[in-house]
Amino acid sequence: MTAPQDPEVIKGCCAAAYGQDAVALLLGDSYHPGGQALSTRLAEALDLRPGQRVADIASGPGATARLLVGRFGVHVDGIELNPTIVGKARETTRVDGLSDSVRFHVGDAEGLPLPDNIFHAVVCECAFCTFPYKHTAAAELARVLQPGGRVGITDVTVHPDGLPSELAGLTAWVACIADARPLEDYAAILAGADLRTTHTQRHDEACEP
Ligand SMILES: C[S@@+](CC[C@H](N)C(=O)[O-])C[C@H]1O[C@@H](n2cnc3c(N)ncnc32)[C@H](O)[C@@H]1O
């Protein structure tokens, strides 16, 4: 199987796949390796303070957004491409009584429906690797951040030689690995948007079955 070339097909397939009920059954609340424990470490590294504004890019069902509100007292705007997932995220958040502090928007990471310079921090978990236009997405993260703001990313990295060809197809793309990059590549892409990498951690155990 060869990798799909049309970026819109790639994005649509990824978003549609994560909208399936089976994904929630398989993955639970957090759609990324490491779950809420890793999200908490990410938030601690960002030094979040009560009242700050945070954007969660590709927010999925919203577990990270609710965690940030509940444990760190911030206000979160979640952006998610799949409207069905946004609907589920809003409903879960309403039931949890957190709708005053979390808003979910249907939108694309490569063209965020958010104003410039308003967030103290931006998080993006297990999604940057799926964006076909990573430089564009990085520029969008930088655009919505306040000067001095921080970006926190948890994501899949690969060996510099890349993936075996049998893992380069659509299934691998949806599973967040087909266009995953070595850590140095992510840092270079972010640097292209004036985002300096200050801190990295490996969590290989998060991907072990
Ligand atoms: C692996 S899930 C991670 C969801 C969430 N960040 C979490 O960790 O639970 C990837 C999510 O990214 C969304 N997504 C994919 N491409 C996107 C894009 N271009 N803009 C916004 N969301 C996107 C998918 O619909 C899916 O919900």
PDBQT file of the ligand as one rigid body, heavy atoms in Angstrom, charges set to zero:
ROOT
HETATM    1  C1  LIG A 301      -4.643  10.605  17.990  1.00  0.00    +0.000 C 
HETATM    2  S1  LIG A 301      -6.037  11.677  18.134  1.00  0.00    +0.000 S 
HETATM    3  C2  LIG A 301      -5.496  12.678  19.539  1.00  0.00    +0.000 C 
HETATM    4  C3  LIG A 301      -6.637  13.429  20.179  1.00  0.00    +0.000 C 
HETATM    5  C4  LIG A 301      -6.254  14.199  21.465  1.00  0.00    +0.000 C 
HETATM    6  N1  LIG A 301      -5.209  15.164  21.224  1.00  0.00    +0.000 N 
HETATM    7  C5  LIG A 301      -5.839  13.247  22.554  1.00  0.00    +0.000 C 
HETATM    8  O1  LIG A 301      -4.644  13.143  22.797  1.00  0.00    +0.000 OA
HETATM    9  O2  LIG A 301      -6.717  12.582  23.131  1.00  0.00    +0.000 OA
HETATM   10  C6  LIG A 301      -5.786  12.817  16.785  1.00  0.00    +0.000 C 
HETATM   11  C7  LIG A 301      -6.926  13.815  16.635  1.00  0.00    +0.000 C 
HETATM   12  O3  LIG A 301      -6.515  14.815  15.723  1.00  0.00    +0.000 OA
HETATM   13  C8  LIG A 301      -7.642  15.195  14.950  1.00  0.00    +0.000 C 
HETATM   14  N2  LIG A 301      -7.107  15.849  13.753  1.00  0.00    +0.000 N 
HETATM   15  C9  LIG A 301      -6.456  15.260  12.729  1.00  0.00    +0.000 A 
HETATM   16  N3  LIG A 301      -6.050  16.183  11.844  1.00  0.00    +0.000 NA
HETATM   17  C10 LIG A 301      -6.458  17.387  12.325  1.00  0.00    +0.000 A 
HETATM   18  C11 LIG A 301      -6.326  18.722  11.872  1.00  0.00    +0.000 A 
HETATM   19  N4  LIG A 301      -5.707  19.000  10.706  1.00  0.00    +0.000 N 
HETATM   20  N5  LIG A 301      -6.830  19.716  12.623  1.00  0.00    +0.000 NA
HETATM   21  C12 LIG A 301      -7.490  19.445  13.790  1.00  0.00    +0.000 A 
HETATM   22  N6  LIG A 301      -7.647  18.192  14.270  1.00  0.00    +0.000 NA
HETATM   23  C13 LIG A 301      -7.136  17.178  13.548  1.00  0.00    +0.000 A 
HETATM   24  C14 LIG A 301      -8.348  13.869  14.718  1.00  0.00    +0.000 C 
HETATM   25  O4  LIG A 301      -9.701  14.033  14.322  1.00  0.00    +0.000 OA
HETATM   26  C15 LIG A 301      -8.212  13.216  16.091  1.00  0.00    +0.000 C 
HETATM   27  O5  LIG A 301      -9.278  13.555  16.944  1.00  0.00    +0.000 OA
ENDROOT
TORSDOF 0
